[in-house]
Amino acid sequence: MDTADRIRYLKQLSVNFPTISAASTEIINLSSILNLPKGTEHFITDLHGEYEQVLHVLKNGSGSVRQKIDEGFSSSLSEKERRALATLIYYPEEKQDQIEKELTGEDLTDWQRTAIHRLIGVTRMAASKYTRSKVRKALPPEFSYVMEELLLEEREIARDKEGYYSQIIQAILETGQARAFITAFCRLIPRLIVDHLHVIGDIYDRGPGSHILMDRLMETNLDVQWGNHDIGWMGAAAGSLLCIANVIRLSARYGNLDVIEEGYGINLIPLARFATETYRNDPCACFDVHYSEDNYDIQDLETDQKIHKAIAVIQFKLECQLILRRPEFHMEDRLLLGKINYEDWTVRIDGKDYPLEDTHFPTVDPEHPFALSKEEAAVMEHLRAAFAGSEKLQRHIRFLYAHGSLYLTYNFNLLYHGCIPLNEDGSFREAEIAGSTCRGRALYDVLEKYARKAFFAAPGPEREYGQDILWYLWSNENSPLFGKEKMATFERYLVSDHSVWVEKKNPYYKLIERDDVVDRIFEDFGLDPKTSHIVNGHMPVDANRGESPIRCHGRVLIIDGGFSKPYHEKTHLAGYTLVYNSWGLRLMAHQPFTSAEDAIREDSDVHSDGVWIERKGHRIAVADTDNGRRMQEQIEDLRELLEAYRSGAIREKVK
């Protein structure tokens, strides 16, 4: 930057810091912050709509809240009392409901007074590594002044004002504000204990509460690395008929159509009517529903199976249409509706004929197998309008775009959901996107560009290409979010021979143990191989078979342990998470969660085992983080502004 440009920049900076005093104060403030311990980062992936367990893990910060309670109260409170305090913090409203049924009058007041004192203690510890300004901004507006007074850290001053503090608490009790005050402290504590959340993909599908999770995540300081299941919902909200069909199919398969109908207010009646009429006498046996007996009656099950088949057939057709219009995707082997012999009902896969388990396809014209029937087309246009008109879905997806990306480099860590597409020799695999060949980080960048065009570009070819790229990200062998040779959806439904179900993984998953491969990835993404880690999810870690989430000497961490209940039997766990605090990186393995009701009634917590991946001999400071480096750059700019003020190159704006 030449001298003239630099002066222009400093003049712009002077708008916010118009005097020597203002610039100096900011330098002092930033310099002091650099020496504070870094905030705790919490990494979580593959949430898959399992809102009860995920919300519990978010509330307890993967054990961070309980650790803080034990640090402060191990000598003064029993194990039972510490468990009860933790439960109160996780579920303040529900726990107080329970207490109010058990206690009345002075007994309840005494419990409330004790709870407030304990919560103040936990909050003080949680806030100890932040500036007062940051803590003040986190306080709920309705109680900010009172809470700030009670959190005063100077213990000698606090003792001198003991009567003052006691009277504040007494006034809270006498005015009937104790319950609201306790709830406010309980909601503040997890926000202070975990400074930043990283969600490494797959918020959506399988579980019953993706929309509930999104509501909670929108209240959190976070970033999201999109997963393949998130991409599907992003495409559906953008208007991709293929993505709409896919999210409905998955919701039907896992018995979660309520997420679409009740969670997002999308009317599925035209689809249900079409499905029940078209497949009236069809048992749809190949299109079963993974349902809970508590939630389904037999009539709902029969309807959902018909919806499941109807939308799957539509999806198969739409996928074939996409493959034909995008030959550069090289997915011709997936044109399976065109490889069916409609006389003997076999399908040719990899040069061999396999009998179909289902032969009732009344909407498929053998002469034009990829074309939607008139009725199917009408249903899909209704659904496109319904997805576009869901205010809640559109709000959630805009949030994912605003806070999300395909990958992120953050504090020496490289975060992504699936894999870096590799060749067998460990080199980056090339892919053709929009007429250009790219690989590694460049592949991510161009795919993300078009993923954003899918939602934000004006109607036209670029938006349509972007929507097709979202499908590419869902199922193409070169997709970094998928990481397999093929998506065998058709085969799993309709062919009994399991040999054609196999979805061969990208070489990444075996080569990730090699130091040279990992070094190459870090270098391509601009990170130092000596100090960095890769954190990703997508592939459940099967601990029962001896698989470990820790790869390449702790340099790669695959933290999908299976929050999704369908994976619990396979993984024998209910999720891995990662905590990166001022002492280092700690991997947490979680046991399955029963229910929030059990946790409240029994003061039970998710049992989690932790192992240090990297533990520092000294606390990591803000100065050692990405944000710290940006602060240091701000300080240098402000010092330059001071010099400009003092030399007369820029005049102070003194009122």
N, C-alpha and C positions, 0 to 999 in steps of 0.2 A: 504494500500500500504506500503510495507516494505521500509527500508532506501535505499537499492540499487535501487529499482524501482523508488523511489522518486528522487534520484539523476539523474537517466536516464531521467526522465521527465523534470527536471530542465535544464539538458544539452540541451534537445530538445528545450525548451523554450528560452534558451540563443541564439539560432540561429537567432531568430527575435529580441532579445534584448541583444546584445553582450557585452554591457558595463553597469556599474553602472549608468552612465548618461542616457542611453537609457531606462533602466528599470524605473528609477526615473521619467523621463519625461512622460512615459506611465501611471504611477501611478497618477501623478498630473492631466493628461488629463482625465483619467477615473473617478477620484474622483470628478472633477469639473462637469463632465457630469451628475453624479448621482444626482446633486442638481438642474438640469434643470427640467422644467415642462414636464410631459410625452407627447408624441406626440398623436395626435388625431387619433383614430381608427374609421373606418366607416364600418358598417355591412349592407350587402344587400343580399337578397335571392330571388330565383324563378324569374330570369330575363326572361326566356322563349323567348329569341329572340326579345324582344321588345326594339330594339336598340335605337330608338329616345328618348324615355322617360328615359331609363336606363342611356344612355350617358349623358343626361341633369342632372340627379341626381348625377352622378359621377362628372360632371364638377362643380356643385354647392355645392358638399359635403353635401347634405341634408340640405342646408341652411347655411352651415358654411362660405362659401365665402361671402354671403350677410351680415351675422352677422359681419364679419370682416370689411366690407365696412362701415356698420352703426357705428361701434365702432370708426372708424377713421375719418369719414366724416359727421356725423350727424349734426354737428354745422356749417359746411362750404359748404355742398352741399345740394341742394333740393332733395326731394324724386325722382323726375324725373331724375335728374342727377345721383343719386345713382343707379337707375334702369338701366340707360344707361351704366354706368361703369360695372355693373354686367354682362350685356349682352355682352359687349366687351370682358370680361374675358372668358365667356362661348364659344363665337363664334367669335374669333378675325378676322379670314379671312372674314367671311360673313358680319360682322358688318362694317369692313373697306371698303368692296365693296359698302355697302349702303352709307357710309359717302362720299366716293369718287364720287358717283353720285350726291350728294347734294352740295359738297363744292369743290372749286378749288383754285389754287394760294395761296395767303397769308392766306385765310380763312382756307384752308386745313392744311397748315403748323401750324397755331395757334392751330387748334384742335389737331394735332399730338403732339405738344409741351405740351399742357395741359394734354393729355392722358398719355404721358410718365411720367410727374410729379406725376399724381394720381396713376399710376401703381407702381411707385417706392414706394410711401407711403404704398400701400396695401402690397407690397412684403416685405417691412421692418417689418410690423406687423406680417406677416405670418412667417417670418424667425426668429423672436425675441426669440423663445425658442429652437433654434438649435445652435450648434457650427458653427463657420465660416467654419470649414473643411467640415461639412455636407452640408452646403449651397453651398459651392464652388463645391462640387461633383455634385450637382443638376443643376448647371448652364449649359446652352447649350454651347458647346465648342467654337462656332463661335463668341459668345459675352461675354465669361466668364470674361475676364479682365475688360472690360468696365462696365459690370453689377455689378461686385464685387466692383468697385470703387464707383459707384452710390449708392450702398446699405450700405456704411459706416455708422455705427450707432452712432459714437461719434458726437453728434450734435454741440458741441462747435467747434470741428475741422472742421466739415462740413461748419459752418458759415465762418470760416477763409478761406476756399477754395471755397467759393461760385462761384467766377469767373471761377475757374477750372471746376466745375461741369456744369455750364451754357455753357461753351465752348464745353464740351463733347456732351451735348444734341444738341447744334447748329451744331456741326460737323456731328452728326447722321442725322439731317435734311438735311444738305447741300449735303451729299453724297448719298442721296436717300435711306438710310437704315431705315427710320422711321417705315415703315410698317413691315418689318421683325423684327425690334427691339420690337415693340409693341406686335407682335405675340409671340415672345419669352418670354416676361414677362407674357403674359396671360396664356401661357402653364405652366409656372413655378409656378404660384400662387396656383392653385389647388393641385399641388404635394407637396407644402410646408404646405398648410392648413390641408390636410389629409395625415398623415404619413404612415398609413397602412390600407389596405382594406381587409375585410373578405367577401368572396363570399360563402354563405352557401347553395350552390347547385342549380341545375337546370338552367344552362345557356342555354341549348338547348331546341328545339322543340316549337311548337305552333306559335311563332312569326316569322317574315320574316328575321331576321338578326342575327342569332346565330354566324355565321362566322365573322360578323362585330364586334360583342361584343368581340369575342375571340381575334381579332386583337388588340382591345383597351386594353383588360385586360393584354395582354402580355407586355404592356408598363408600367405596374403598379406594385408597391410594394404590394404584396398580398399573401394570401393563399386561397385555395378553399377546401370546404368540399363537396365531390361529392354528387350530387343528383341522384335520380333514372333515370332521363332523361339524365344526363351526362354519367351515367354508360352504357346506351344503345349505345351511340355514341362511347364510349371507346371500347365496345365489337365489334361494327361494324368495327372500325379501326383495331382491333386485328384480324379480320377475322371470327368472329362468324356469320354464316349464319342466325341464328335466330335473332341476334341483328341487322344485316343488314336489314332483312325483316321488323323489327319493326320500325326502324328509317325512312325507306321509307314509310311505312304505315302511320305513324304519319305525315310525311311531306305531303303526298297526302291528308290526312284527313283535314289538316289545310291550304291547298292550297299553300304550301311552297316548292314544288319540286325544285324551283329555287335555294334554299339553297344548295341542293345536286348538281344540274347540273351546275349552274353558280358560286355559292359560292365556291364549292370544285372541280369543273371540272370533275365530275363523269358522265360517259355516261349512260343515262337511255334509249337510243333508243332500245336496244334489249328487255328490259322489256316492253316498250311501244308497240313495234311491237307484242310481244307475247300476251299482254293483249288485244289489239284491234282485233287480229285474233281469239283468244280463246273466247272472249265475244262480238263478232261482233254484234249480234242481241239482246244483253242483256242490258237493261237500267241500270242495277247495282244500282237500286233505294235504296237499303239498305246501299250503300257505298257512301253516299253523301260527298260533299266537302264543307268545311266552307271557302268560298271565298269572296273576295271583288269584287263588280261589276266593279270597275275601272280597275281591273287587269285581268279579264277573258273574253274571248269570248266563245261562246257556244261550239265550236269545242274543245277548250282546256279543257273545263269542262267535256265533254263526254269522252275524252281520259283519263283525270285524274281519273274519276270515275272508268273506266275500270282498270287502273293501281292500284287504291285503292283496288278493289276487288281481282285482281290477286295476289297482294302481301299479302293481308290478308289471303287468302286461303293457300298460301305457309307458312305463319307464323303459322297458326293453325296446319298444318302438322308437321312443324319443332318442335313446342312446344311439341306435342305428342311424337315425337321421343326422345326428351330430357327427358321427364318424364319417359319413359320406360327404358332409360339407367341409370337414376339416381333415383332408388327407394327410396334412403335415403332422397330425397327431399319431399317425402310424398305428391305428387300432383296428385295422381291417379284420383281424382274427376274432373280434368281438361282435361281428355282424351275425350273431347266432340265429336270429329269426330267419335270416336268409339261407341258413345251412340246414334247415329242417326239411326232411322228406315228408310231405304232408299226406303221403299215401300209406307209408308204413310207420309213421310217427317216430322216426329216429332223427338224431342230430349229429352232424359230422363235426368232431372236435379233434384237431391235430391229426387229421387223416384217418380217423377211425369213427365208425358209426356207433352211437349209443342210444338205446331205447329211452323215450321220454316217459316219466312217471305220471304225467298228466297230459291228456290228449284233447281236452275240451277248451278250445280257444275260439269262441264264436265271433270275436271282433277282429280276428286275423284273416286277412284275405291272402291266400297263398300266392296270388299273382302280384300283390302289392303288400307284402308282409310288414313293411315299416310304416305304412300310412295309418294315422288315427282314423277311427270311424267318426261319422258325423257326431254321434253322441259323446264319444270320448273327447273330441275337440271342444265341444260345448262345455263339458265338465271342466276341462283344463282352463278354459278362458275364464270361467267363473272363479276357479281357484286362484288364478293369477290376480284377478281384481280383489279377491278377499285377502290374499297375502299382502298386496300393496296397500289395502285399506286398514290393516291392523295397526293402529297407532302404537300399541305397546311393542309389537314385533319391530316396527320400523325404528322406534326409539332404542330398543336393545341393539339392533344391528348397527345403527349409527354410532352407538357407544363402542361397539367392537371395532369399527373402522377407526374411530378417533383415538382409541387407546391400544390398538393392536397393530401387528405386523407379522410377516412371515418369520422373521428372526430378530434378535436383539443382542447387542453387545452391551454389557452392563457390569461395571466393577470387576473386570477381568474374567467375566463369565460369558460364554456364548450360548444363547438360549434358542432352541427351536424344537418343533414338535416331533418331526419324524426322523429324517436322515438326510445326509448329503449324498445324492446319487453318485455312486462310484462304479468303476469298471472292476473286473476281477483282479487287475494288477494294482489297484489302489489309486489310480488316476481318476480325476473328475470325469464323470460321464457327460457327454455333450447332448444337448437337446435343441430342436429347432422350434423357436417361438417367434411368430410374426415375421417370418422370413429371415431371421438371424439365428446363428448358432451360438449358444452360450452354455456355461457350465459353472459349478461352484457358486460363489457369492453372486456373480453376474446373473445366473439363472434365477436365483431368489429375487433379485432386484427387478428383473423384467416381468416375472410372474406376479409380483406384488403390484407393479404398475397397472397391469391389466386387471388384476383382481379389484383394484379401486375403480377402474373405468366401468366395471360391471355394474356398479351402484351409482356412481356420480356422473358418468359421461351422459351427454344428451342422447336421446333415442337415435339409433343409427348403427352403422357397421362397427364402430369402436366399442360401443356398449354391448352389442351382441357378441363380439369376439371376446370381450372381457367375461361375459357370462359363460361362454364355452370354456374359457380358461379355468373358471371355477370348477367345472366338471373335470377338466384335465387334472387339476389339483386333487380331486377326489379319487381318481381311478387310473391315471396313466402311469406306466411303469417308470417314467422319468420324473414323476412328481416327488418333490422332497417331503410332501405330507403323507404319501401313500407308501412308497418304498417296497413294492412288490411287483412281480412280473405281470400279474393280471388280477382283476377283481372278479372272482368266480361266483358272482351272485346268481346268474342264470343256472349254472351247473348245480349249485347247492340246493336250489329249489326243485330242479326238474330231472336231474340225472342221479341215479342211485350209486353209480361207481365212484367211490371216494377218490380214486386216483386223479380224476379231473377237477377235484375240489382244491387241490394243492395250489397255494399262492406262494410261489418261490420268493424269498426275501432278497432285497438288494444286497450285494456283497458288503455294503457298509456294516452290517450287523456282525459279521465275523472279522472284518478288517479293522474295526474300531479298536481292537486290542493292540494294533501295531503303532509304535511311537512315531514312525515316519509318516504314517497316514494322518495321525492326529496333528502332528506338527504342520503338515501341509494345510490342513483345514484352518488351524489358527492363523497361519500366515496369510491365507487367502482372505480372511475376515479382519485382518489388521490387528491381531492380538499377539501378545508375546507367548510363545509356546512354553516358556519356563514358568510362567505364573498363572496361566489361564486354565479354566475348566469348561467342558461342554456339559450342559444340562438339557436333557430332552426326555420326552415321554413316548406315547403312541404304542409301544410294544410291551404288553404286560410281562413282568419278570416272574418266571415260574420258579419260586423258591423251593417248591416241592421237588423239583428236578435238579436242584443244586445251582440254579442260575443266580447270578449276583447282579445287583444294580450298579456295582462299582466295577468299572472297566479301565483297562490301560493304566494300572497302578494309581487309580483314584483320579485320573485326569478326565474321565468320562463318566457321567452319572445318568443312568436311565431310570427315572423315578416313577414310572407307571407300575405301581404294585397292584392296581385293580380296585379302585373305588367302586366300579360297576359290579353289582351283585352277581351277574352271570359269570364273572371271572373268579369269584371267591374260591370256588372248588378247585380251580386250576392253580391259583397263586398261593392259596392258604394264607393270604393277607388281605387287608383292605386298604392298600395304598401306601406308597412311600411319599414322603415330603422331605424338603431340605430347608435347613435354617442356617443363615449366614449372619452371625452377629459379630460383635467387635472382637471376639476371641477366635473366630474361624468358621469353618463349614462343618455342619453336623447333619448326617443322614438319619431320618426317623422312619421306622417301619411300624405301621399301625395294624392292630388287630381289628376284626370286624366290630362294628358299632351296633348295639341292639336297637335302642331307640332313645329319643330325647326324653320320653316319659320315664324310662328306666333310670336315665342319668339324673333326672330331677328327684325321683322318689328315693333312690338309693345312694345319691351323691357319688355315682360311679363316673369314671372318665374312660376315654379310649386308652387302652394299654398300648404304650409306644416304647419301642426299644431304639436307642440312639447309638450311633458310632461316629466318632470324629473322623472326618475325611482329611481335614487339615486344621491343626490347632496352633495358633500363634503363641509365642512366648511373651508377647506384649499386646496390649489392646490396639486394634486397628482404629485409626483416627479418621475423621471426616476428610482430612488432608490427603489420605491415601485412596480416596474414592474418585469416581468420575465427576461427581458433583463438586468435590474438593478441588479438582483440577480446574473446573470452570470458575469456582470462586477465586482461585489464585490468579486466573486470567483477568477477572473483574478487578481484583486488587491492583494488578499491574496497570490496567487501564485507568483506574482512579488515581493512582500515583502520577500517571502521565497528565491527567486532568489537573491535579494539584500544581504540577510544574507549569502547566499552561496558564493557570490563574496567576501564579506568582511571577511569571515572566511577562505577563501582560498580553500574551497571545490570545487569550480568551478573558473577557471581563466577567466578574461575578455579577449575579443578578440579585442584588441586595434590595429588599423592599424598604 
